[in-house]
């Protein structure tokens, strides 16, 4: 006769994640309900158990209520279990388990290329630092766009900034992870996200400085110096985890190209000072620069124009 | 009690309970029903609660009133008024360079959600809506700054007005960050406070930036 409550107890035992606050509360709630149910069951012991079991014997009025109550309890339990399974942010909790000292150390390390590429370098699979760096990049980009009076036609400033930064972080990480899978490199997705995220630290520094101090050559020095250092670090870590010359070349060449070009894009696409300098130097020969009202497809054109002109200038 | 012999209690669950059975009413709502009171009383009670929280934000002491009875009315009012004041500020009348209503709204609410998730993932003990409530209420100094900026811009928009606006916005930004830190940082383990404060700092920085760069048509 006690088989009913024992089965319910066993069901409860499956789902003891117990680590988050809500789960503990839920478990206590379940236990309270079990106690109440058991107490209720004992009160009308023999008849009600018979009634539940067959559905025919027993007191009819109380039977319907009991069954409905039971079904509601089971349904609620299932729903709360599904909710705690899918809405459980505890899945991400281990990736946020850091101390401020560690974050600072990793930020500084991301600018120092490793020398030993003969055995795999350790990458911390942490998501707090990269996420904060992406948000910082969004804030810096907004600042740059505002000071350069960028006008975005079919979109908003904020949307463009967030889309660019998050799109780069997630998209390029996935693409390099896919390439790493093809080239047999030993790196997991979280590690790749973490590596690329910390590589954005160089971008943040460069853009923060060059959006405020408008020197053309200063940007190039920062681009090569700071951007180059962070790219070298990422490349060195990847090289240490890949075997074979062709694979190393493909993987690291792609990553280096994308990373450096992204910094170039961020500077030129959202900064008006370049336009001013080029105009004054080349005079009336400059073809009309399509910057004022910009739809997104035209951006690549603009970047090509500026890079071509910049290269022509420096030669 | 024949059925009790087969009941199996797993050893993991601590068996606990109270010996004294509470005789009082089970549901406290039945004692005090708010359904029959006049509407004015309901509204005044809610308004007073919101007003009390505003006062707590302006003078951030370590009280738990903001956390205990959280409500989202205050943040909604502040968010809507800030978004209304920020609307319509653009350099060009044809294209929209300034933040639209929806943009400000979305930034504030998604920013608050992200900060709350971050603080929960870092091991915070505060609940989701409590954190949203605190972050929303601490937008109050920035709303005041927006009001002051608009008034200053009515007078003129030169360098002097920019300096005044800069000082006001920076002061209010500092106030907002300090106020929200005073409430939220206590719920974190002591060595991780900096990790929680930084996103709050970024969030209010972005809002302050939107306020400072607002130029009316």
HADDOCK unambig.tbl for C-alpha pairs under 7 A between the chains (distance, minus, plus):
assign (segid A and resid 1 and name CA) (segid B and resid 3 and name CA) 5.59 0.50 0.50
assign (segid A and resid 2 and name CA) (segid B and resid 3 and name CA) 5.46 0.50 0.50
assign (segid A and resid 2 and name CA) (segid B and resid 4 and name CA) 6.69 0.50 0.50
assign (segid A and resid 2 and name CA) (segid B and resid 6 and name CA) 5.14 0.50 0.50
assign (segid A and resid 2 and name CA) (segid B and resid 7 and name CA) 5.22 0.50 0.50
assign (segid A and resid 5 and name CA) (segid B and resid 7 and name CA) 6.98 0.50 0.50
assign (segid A and resid 6 and name CA) (segid B and resid 7 and name CA) 6.21 0.50 0.50
assign (segid A and resid 6 and name CA) (segid B and resid 8 and name CA) 5.95 0.50 0.50
assign (segid A and resid 93 and name CA) (segid B and resid 121 and name CA) 5.18 0.50 0.50
assign (segid A and resid 96 and name CA) (segid B and resid 121 and name CA) 6.25 0.50 0.50
assign (segid A and resid 96 and name CA) (segid B and resid 122 and name CA) 5.90 0.50 0.50
assign (segid A and resid 97 and name CA) (segid B and resid 122 and name CA) 6.41 0.50 0.50
assign (segid A and resid 99 and name CA) (segid B and resid 192 and name CA) 6.20 0.50 0.50
assign (segid A and resid 100 and name CA) (segid B and resid 192 and name CA) 6.49 0.50 0.50
assign (segid A and resid 100 and name CA) (segid B and resid 194 and name CA) 6.73 0.50 0.50
assign (segid A and resid 100 and name CA) (segid B and resid 195 and name CA) 6.26 0.50 0.50
assign (segid A and resid 139 and name CA) (segid B and resid 206 and name CA) 6.46 0.50 0.50
assign (segid A and resid 151 and name CA) (segid B and resid 97 and name CA) 5.50 0.50 0.50
assign (segid A and resid 152 and name CA) (segid B and resid 97 and name CA) 6.99 0.50 0.50
assign (segid A and resid 153 and name CA) (segid B and resid 95 and name CA) 6.43 0.50 0.50
